[in-house]
Amino acid sequence: MNQPSATRSPSRRAAAPRAAARPAAGAVSAASAPDSTRVIVEAITGAIVEHRLAPGAKLTEQTLAGIYGVSRTIVRQALFQLARDHLVTLEPARGAFIASPSVDEARQVFSVRRHLEQYLVEVFCDKATPADFRALREHMRQEQAVVSQTDVRGRTRLLGDFHVLMAQRVGLDVLAQLLSELISRCALITLMYQSSRAARHSSDEHVEILAALEARDVQRARQLMEAHLRATEDSLLYNPRTASADLREALGQGGG
């Protein structure tokens, strides 16, 4: 007696091979998403620094997605990162805008810093060890290398970190936190309004301050720090040239 042939369940029937789904035009794969986010962040940062995007300019997600051929999710990731760096403000129901730092706030910050850092210089000269000076010299090597390049965000961070590191090295943790917060509050205006030449000069002044600290010359170090902070504030160009209102043009994508 012939045995009945086994019945195959439709769910186990071999399916015809399907063509691999193609990503939508302009979409970015998950693997390249971080790179795409970085490209957008750097492009917008560069447009801010070069005064091609003015404070308060609106950053439309759909327009940015079209410019860079990415999804709006990728654009949002870039905007969140820029917001974390205080370069962009995110407003509910309104969208993303280039931050609008207050010039008066920046001036107040420099005034407070001048007072705090006079005290910092005195304590550092009194307490710093050879290891502390080595740490500052290593920081200066990194700072000088970055200032000579076009990494504007990097130079802004390292120029501010010089002061915070001084406080940290001699155990002034509260002062280090205060300085970090004060520097963050004026970081955008420094990013936007300090020229590369002024940044180089600022770094050279750090070298002079470090030399006075190593000589334990409190009076000279105080004078140099005071002059340094005033020169940094005076170097800020509070009236930049007119920026473009068109995102494509500002980001170098005009006519594309």
Secondary structure as the mmCIF struct_conf table of DSSP 4:
data_model
#
loop_
_struct_conf.conf_type_id
_struct_conf.id
_struct_conf.beg_label_comp_id
_struct_conf.beg_label_asym_id
_struct_conf.beg_label_seq_id
_struct_conf.end_label_comp_id
_struct_conf.end_label_asym_id
_struct_conf.end_label_seq_id
HELX_LH_PP_P HELX_LH_PP_P1 ASN A 2 SER A 9
HELX_RH_3T_P HELX_RH_3T_P1 PRO A 10 ARG A 12
BEND BEND1 ARG A 13 ARG A 13
HELX_LH_PP_P HELX_LH_PP_P2 ALA A 14 ALA A 24
TURN_TY1_P TURN_TY1_P1 ALA A 25 GLY A 26
HELX_RH_3T_P HELX_RH_3T_P2 ALA A 30 SER A 32
HELX_RH_AL_P HELX_RH_AL_P1 ALA A 33 VAL A 49
TURN_TY1_P TURN_TY1_P2 GLU A 50 HIS A 51
BEND BEND2 ARG A 52 LEU A 53
TURN_TY1_P TURN_TY1_P3 PRO A 55 GLY A 56
STRN STRN1 LYS A 58 LEU A 59
HELX_RH_AL_P HELX_RH_AL_P2 GLU A 61 TYR A 68
TURN_TY1_P TURN_TY1_P4 GLY A 69 GLY A 69
HELX_RH_AL_P HELX_RH_AL_P3 ARG A 72 ARG A 84
TURN_TY1_P TURN_TY1_P5 ASP A 85 HIS A 86
BEND BEND3 LEU A 87 LEU A 87
STRN STRN2 VAL A 88 GLU A 91
TURN_TY1_P TURN_TY1_P6 PRO A 92 ARG A 94
STRN STRN3 GLY A 95 ILE A 98
HELX_RH_AL_P HELX_RH_AL_P4 VAL A 103 LYS A 127
HELX_RH_AL_P HELX_RH_AL_P5 PRO A 130 VAL A 147
TURN_TY1_P TURN_TY1_P7 SER A 148 THR A 150
HELX_RH_AL_P HELX_RH_AL_P6 VAL A 152 ARG A 169
TURN_TY1_P TURN_TY1_P8 VAL A 170 GLY A 171
HELX_RH_AL_P HELX_RH_AL_P7 ASP A 173 TYR A 193
HELX_RH_AL_P HELX_RH_AL_P8 SER A 196 GLU A 214
TURN_TY1_P TURN_TY1_P9 ALA A 215 ARG A 216
HELX_RH_AL_P HELX_RH_AL_P9 VAL A 218 ASP A 234
TURN_TY1_P TURN_TY1_P10 SER A 235 SER A 235
BEND BEND4 TYR A 238 ASN A 239
HELX_LH_PP_P HELX_LH_PP_P3 PRO A 240 SER A 244
BEND BEND5 ALA A 245 ALA A 245
HELX_RH_AL_P HELX_RH_AL_P10 LEU A 247 ALA A 250
TURN_TY1_P TURN_TY1_P11 LEU A 251 GLY A 252
TURN_TY1_P TURN_TY1_P12 GLY A 254 GLY A 255
#
